[in-house]
Amino acid sequence: MTIYADEILYNGQIITMNDKKEICEAMAIKADKVLCIGSLSQVAQFQSEQTVMKDLRGKSLLPGLGDAHVHASSTCELLFSFDLYDIGLPYDTKPENAMGRYLEIVSDNMEKQRNAGVLRGTGWDPAYFMKDILTMPTAADIDGVCADLPVILRSYDHHYVWVNSKVLEDSGITKETPTPRNGIIWRDQEGNPTGLFQETTAIDLLLGSVPYGDYSVKEYESGIQHYQSAFGSVYGTTMIFDALATENAIAAYRNLAKNGELIMRMDTVYATDPTKPVSQIDEILKNVGQDNVGDLFRREVVKIFVDGTGLSIYMDEPYEAGYLKQMGMENDYRGYPQWTLEELQEMVIKVNSAGMAVHVHCMGDGATRMMLDVFEYAREKGVPVEAMRNTIAHFMAVREEDQRRMTKLGIIANVQPIWGCYYSMTETIVTEMLGTGGREDSILWGVLKRLAQEWPLARISQSSYRPVHLPDSRWG
């Protein structure tokens, strides 16, 4: 029995992305599935009197793009916080001049957001301050322009939060508050919090201690809808992987999916918490599927941070000696992992054995190597690691032999090509902290040059990495 198409698209340039890189002129579709792609004469066999014919008029049609590591829910920051992303100053600007510009923006936005009860800004760049640890931002800096209203300023990479003394007071965090595992609460010589919090556990401790720490579900709904209309549709994105979303953001995704207001498929993660025991995985596995809404919103991947960013990037070898001396740090410092090897082994075995994948944040080559050791261990224990869609994201630095190991283990390399561009992170973190002498081929711009030649069997996904950069598919 002949199957007839619901619709036929013709007279276009249909980019197939198949092995032959064919560009065809027509396509037949039945129940949202492709029946045939080829010439109009080939596709015409699926035409009936009821088939809707759509003339593409020479336009191009290509498969929907998927952004493999983005934070779409954070788009609410564009709507409910002010912009600190680009202050127009070069990175050799003196820290006090960069500080002056940031505080000017805070001051300009005070009255605009006063009715909201909290002043939020997003996008400040730690690169302006990282050449001297004594120049890092403090609550006192903000207090000079806004002391009575809570002020929360997120860095562009979301690994730092800078607040004023009002937030510190409301949070109850003092010199007696212990620093959470793998978080950094920046402190003065007496041990008092300075107002700068780094990495997820420290940031979550702060924001979870104040009632205004997160955006509301409604604000997240607005942000996600804005992402769809302003970025997703514009750049041809039809599915995204939100690599870290708060519980309010997850509730927003569910609501939008249930109400039929998602126009693309969206997935997110269960984030592991280094302050909790590995048994948290058991609770995650019990809850898998409860947040899913059909095919529009799914939560079926476990997220693990193996290292952080800035001074918590975990490298195989110590940071550059000159930088460590300048910062007053031990000369063998190379960052640190957020979990022990044994903890990572137990988590991966549990997650993969349950048929779920892990999505792992690794910035340094030490973090990537550690995680590959974990995957190899799990495979030796009989876990079908290669069958999972396990992913290592970012790996700003990775050794050549570990690139080959990723291929053998079937690990997806989720790269953000922006790391291979020369901008603030390369000027400060790579050049100053990690250096390039002797390591250049392990830094991502060296990796990207070899991908096509030396990773012919590698599984590679790319992403724009919103909110660090605009979610333009041409970047990722």
C-alpha positions in Angstrom: 0.0 0.0 0.0 1.3 3.4 -1.0 1.9 5.9 1.8 1.0 9.4 0.8 2.6 12.5 2.1 0.8 15.1 4.2 2.9 17.8 2.5 5.7 18.1 -0.1 8.2 20.9 0.0 9.7 21.6 -3.4 11.7 24.1 -5.5 14.3 24.6 -2.8 17.8 23.8 -1.6 17.3 21.1 0.9 20.5 20.5 2.8 20.6 16.9 3.8 23.8 16.7 6.0 24.1 13.1 4.8 27.5 11.5 4.1 27.4 12.7 0.5 26.5 16.3 1.6 23.7 16.2 -1.0 21.5 19.2 -1.6 18.1 18.2 -3.0 15.1 20.1 -4.4 12.1 18.3 -2.7 11.0 16.5 0.4 7.9 14.5 1.4 6.6 14.5 4.9 4.1 12.3 6.7 3.0 12.8 10.3 6.0 15.0 11.0 8.4 12.4 9.6 10.4 12.5 6.4 9.3 10.0 3.8 11.7 10.9 1.0 14.2 13.6 0.0 15.4 13.9 -3.6 14.3 15.3 -6.9 10.7 16.4 -7.4 10.1 13.4 -9.7 11.3 11.1 -6.9 9.2 12.7 -4.3 6.1 13.0 -6.5 5.3 9.3 -6.0 4.1 10.2 -2.5 1.7 12.9 -3.7 -2.1 12.5 -3.5 -5.0 14.8 -4.0 -4.8 15.7 -0.2 -1.1 16.4 -0.2 -0.3 20.0 0.5 2.3 21.4 -1.9 4.6 24.1 -0.6 6.9 26.0 -3.0 10.1 27.0 -1.2 10.8 29.5 -4.0 14.5 28.7 -4.1 15.0 29.1 -0.3 17.2 26.8 1.7 16.0 24.3 4.2 18.3 22.5 6.7 17.9 20.2 9.7 17.0 22.0 12.9 20.1 23.0 14.9 20.7 21.8 18.5 22.6 23.9 21.0 24.4 21.3 23.0 25.4 23.4 26.0 23.5 26.6 26.7 21.7 28.2 29.7 18.5 29.3 28.0 16.7 29.9 31.3 19.3 32.5 32.2 17.9 34.7 29.5 15.6 36.1 32.1 18.7 38.1 33.1 18.3 40.2 30.0 14.8 41.1 31.2 15.2 41.5 34.9 18.8 42.6 35.4 21.0 45.3 33.9 23.8 44.7 31.4 27.4 44.6 32.6 28.7 42.5 29.6 30.7 45.0 27.6 32.1 48.1 29.3 34.2 49.0 26.3 37.6 48.9 28.1 40.7 46.9 27.1 42.0 44.3 29.5 45.1 46.2 30.3 42.9 48.8 31.9 43.8 49.5 35.5 41.4 47.6 37.9 40.3 50.8 39.5 39.2 52.2 36.1 37.2 49.0 35.4 35.7 49.2 38.9 34.7 52.8 38.3 32.8 51.9 35.1 31.0 49.0 36.8 29.9 51.1 39.7 28.8 53.8 37.4 26.4 51.3 35.8 25.2 50.2 39.2 24.5 53.8 40.1 22.7 54.5 36.9 20.3 51.5 37.5 19.5 52.1 41.2 16.3 54.0 40.7 15.1 51.8 37.8 15.1 48.6 39.9 14.5 50.1 43.4 10.8 49.0 43.3 11.9 45.4 42.7 13.5 45.3 46.1 16.8 44.0 44.8 19.3 45.4 42.2 20.5 42.7 39.8 23.2 43.0 37.2 24.9 40.4 35.0 28.0 40.2 32.9 30.9 41.7 34.8 34.3 40.2 33.8 36.7 39.0 36.5 39.5 39.3 33.9 39.9 43.0 34.8 40.9 42.1 38.3 42.7 38.8 38.2 46.3 40.0 37.8 46.4 41.0 41.4 44.4 39.2 44.1 44.1 42.4 46.1 42.1 44.1 43.4 39.3 41.6 43.3 35.8 43.3 43.9 34.4 43.6 47.4 31.1 44.5 49.0 32.6 47.8 50.1 33.1 48.8 46.5 29.3 48.5 45.9 28.4 50.1 49.2 30.0 53.3 48.1 27.2 53.8 45.5 24.4 51.6 46.9 24.3 50.5 50.6 20.6 50.3 51.4 19.3 48.1 48.6 20.5 44.5 48.1 22.8 44.3 45.0 23.7 41.0 43.3 26.1 41.1 40.3 26.8 37.9 38.4 29.9 37.5 36.3 29.6 36.8 32.6 30.6 33.1 33.1 28.3 32.7 36.2 31.2 31.3 38.3 31.4 34.5 40.4 28.8 36.5 42.3 29.6 39.9 43.8 27.3 41.4 46.3 27.1 44.4 48.7 27.1 44.4 52.5 23.2 44.4 52.6 23.1 41.0 50.9 25.8 39.7 53.3 23.8 41.0 56.3 20.6 39.4 55.0 22.3 36.1 54.3 23.7 35.7 57.8 27.1 34.6 56.3 29.9 35.7 58.6 33.5 34.8 59.4 32.2 31.8 61.4 30.4 30.4 58.4 32.4 27.5 57.0 33.3 27.6 53.4 31.3 24.9 51.5 33.3 22.1 49.8 34.8 23.3 46.5 33.3 26.8 46.9 35.3 29.9 47.5 34.1 32.6 49.9 36.6 35.4 49.4 37.7 36.7 52.8 39.8 39.5 54.3 42.7 38.9 56.6 40.4 38.6 59.6 38.3 35.9 57.8 35.3 38.1 57.1 33.5 37.6 53.8 34.5 40.3 51.3 31.3 40.0 49.2 32.8 37.8 46.4 31.6 34.2 46.1 33.1 31.8 43.6 31.9 28.4 42.2 28.5 26.7 42.6 28.5 25.6 46.2 29.5 29.0 47.5 27.1 30.8 45.2 24.3 28.5 46.1 25.0 29.0 49.8 24.7 32.8 49.4 21.7 32.9 47.1 19.9 30.2 49.0 20.2 32.3 52.2 18.2 35.3 51.0 14.6 35.3 49.8 15.5 37.3 46.6 18.4 35.0 45.6 16.7 33.5 42.6 14.4 34.7 39.9 10.7 33.7 40.2 9.1 31.0 38.2 7.2 33.7 36.2 10.4 35.6 35.5 12.0 32.4 34.2 8.9 31.7 32.0 9.3 35.2 30.5 13.1 34.6 30.0 12.6 31.2 28.3 10.0 32.6 26.0 12.3 35.5 25.2 15.1 33.0 24.4 12.7 31.2 21.9 11.6 34.3 20.1 14.8 36.4 20.2 17.5 33.8 19.8 16.3 30.2 19.2 14.0 30.9 16.2 16.3 33.6 14.8 19.3 31.3 14.6 17.5 28.2 13.6 17.7 26.3 16.9 15.0 23.7 17.4 16.4 21.9 20.5 18.6 22.9 23.3 20.4 21.4 26.3 20.2 23.7 29.3 23.3 22.6 31.2 22.3 24.0 34.6 18.9 25.2 35.7 17.5 26.1 39.1 14.4 24.5 40.5 12.4 27.6 39.7 13.6 27.5 36.1 12.7 23.8 35.9 9.2 24.6 37.1 9.0 27.3 34.4 10.0 24.8 31.7 7.3 22.4 32.9 4.7 25.0 32.9 5.5 26.2 29.4 5.6 22.7 28.1 2.2 21.8 29.7 0.7 25.0 28.3 2.0 24.3 24.8 4.2 27.4 24.9 7.5 25.7 24.0 8.3 25.8 20.3 11.5 23.8 20.6 12.6 20.7 22.5 14.4 21.5 25.7 16.4 19.2 28.0 18.1 20.0 31.3 20.0 18.2 34.1 20.1 16.9 37.6 23.0 18.8 39.1 25.2 17.0 41.6 26.2 18.8 44.8 29.7 18.3 46.2 28.5 19.2 49.7 26.2 16.1 49.7 27.2 12.4 49.8 27.3 10.3 46.6 24.1 8.7 47.8 22.4 11.8 46.2 22.5 9.8 43.0 20.1 7.2 44.4 17.6 10.0 45.0 18.1 11.4 41.5 17.5 7.9 40.0 14.2 7.6 41.9 13.0 10.9 40.5 14.0 10.5 36.8 11.1 11.2 34.5 8.9 13.1 37.0 9.7 16.4 35.4 9.3 15.3 31.8 6.5 16.7 29.7 6.2 14.6 26.6 8.9 15.2 24.1 9.1 19.0 24.7 10.8 19.0 28.1 13.0 16.3 29.5 15.4 16.0 32.5 17.4 12.8 32.1 21.1 13.7 32.4 23.3 14.1 35.5 25.6 17.1 35.6 29.0 16.9 37.4 31.5 19.6 37.9 35.0 18.1 38.0 36.7 21.5 38.3 35.6 25.2 38.2 37.0 28.2 36.5 39.6 30.9 37.3 41.8 29.7 40.2 39.9 26.5 40.5 40.8 25.1 37.0 42.5 21.7 37.6 45.6 21.3 35.5 48.1 18.4 35.1 51.0 20.8 35.9 51.3 23.9 38.1 50.1 27.3 36.9 52.8 29.6 35.5 55.4 30.3 38.1 55.4 34.1 37.5 51.7 34.3 38.0 51.7 32.2 41.2 54.4 34.4 42.6 52.5 37.6 41.7 49.4 36.2 43.4 51.3 35.1 46.5 50.4 31.4 46.0 52.3 28.2 46.4 54.6 27.5 43.5 53.2 24.0 42.9 49.5 25.1 42.8 47.6 23.6 39.9 44.0 23.9 40.9 41.9 21.1 42.3 39.2 18.6 41.5 35.8 19.0 43.1 35.4 15.3 43.8 37.7 12.4 44.7 38.4 9.8 42.2 36.4 7.2 44.1 33.4 9.5 44.3 33.4 10.1 40.6 33.8 6.4 39.9 30.8 5.5 42.1 28.6 8.2 40.5 29.4 7.3 36.9 28.8 3.6 37.6 25.5 4.3 39.2 24.3 6.7 36.5 25.4 4.8 33.5 24.2 1.5 34.9 20.8 3.0 35.2 20.9 4.0 31.5 21.5 7.7 32.0 24.3 9.8 30.7 26.6 12.2 32.6 27.5 15.7 31.3 30.8 16.7 32.9 32.3 20.2 33.3 36.1 20.0 32.8 38.2 23.1 32.1 41.7 21.9 32.7 43.7 19.0 31.3 44.0 17.5 34.8 40.2 17.5 35.2 39.7 15.8 31.8 42.4 13.2 32.5 40.8 12.4 35.8 37.4 12.0 34.3 38.7 9.7 31.5 40.3 7.5 34.2 36.9 7.3 35.8 35.2 6.2 32.5 37.9 3.6 31.9 37.4 2.2 35.4 33.6 2.0 34.9 34.1 0.2 31.6 36.4 -2.3 33.3 33.6 -2.9 35.8 31.3 -3.9 33.0 29.5 -0.6 32.6 28.5 0.1 28.9 30.3 3.4 28.9 30.5 3.6 25.0 26.8 3.1 24.7 26.0 6.2 26.8 25.9 9.7 25.5 28.5 10.7 28.1 29.8 14.2 27.5 32.8 16.2 28.6 32.1 19.9 28.2 34.5 22.8 27.7 37.9 21.1 28.2 39.7 24.4 27.5 42.9 22.3 27.8 43.3 18.7 27.0 46.3 16.4 26.3 46.7 14.8 22.9 46.6 11.3 24.4 43.4 12.1 26.2 41.8 13.2 22.9 42.4 9.7 21.6 41.1 8.2 24.8 37.8 10.2 24.5 37.4 8.6 21.0 37.9 5.1 22.3 35.5 5.6 25.1 32.8 7.1 22.9 32.8 10.3 25.0 31.2 13.3 23.3 33.5 16.3 23.2 31.3 19.3 23.8 33.4 22.3 22.7 32.8 26.0 22.6 34.9 27.4 19.8 35.0 30.8 21.6 37.7 29.3 23.9 39.9 29.2 20.8 39.5 32.9 20.2 41.7 35.5 21.8 39.6 37.4 24.3 39.5 38.2 28.0 39.8 34.6 29.1 42.8 33.9 26.9 44.4 37.1 28.0 44.1 36.5 31.7 43.5 32.8 32.5 45.3 31.1 29.6 48.2 33.5 29.0 48.7 34.7 32.6 47.7 31.7 34.6 48.3 28.7 32.4 50.8 30.1 29.9 51.2 28.8 26.3 54.9 27.8 26.3 55.0 24.0 26.0 51.2 23.7 26.5 50.0 25.4 23.3 48.8 22.2 21.6 46.8 21.3 24.7 44.9 24.5 24.8 41.7 24.5 22.8 43.0 26.5 19.8 45.6 23.8 19.3 43.0 21.1 19.8 40.6 22.6 17.2 43.3 22.7 14.6 43.7 18.9 14.8 40.1 17.9 15.2 39.3 17.1 11.6 42.6 15.3 11.0 43.3 13.4 14.2 39.7 12.9 15.5 38.0 11.4 12.4 36.0 9.0 14.6 35.4 11.5 17.5 31.9 12.4 18.6 31.8 16.2 18.7 29.1 18.6 19.6 29.4 22.4 19.7 27.5 25.1 21.5 27.2 28.8 21.8 27.3 28.8 25.6 24.7 31.4 26.3 24.9 33.5 28.6 28.7 33.7 28.2 28.0 34.7 24.6 24.9 35.2 22.5 23.4 31.9 21.3 24.2 32.4 17.7 24.7 29.1 16.0 27.4 30.6 13.8 29.6 30.8 17.0 29.0 27.1 17.9 
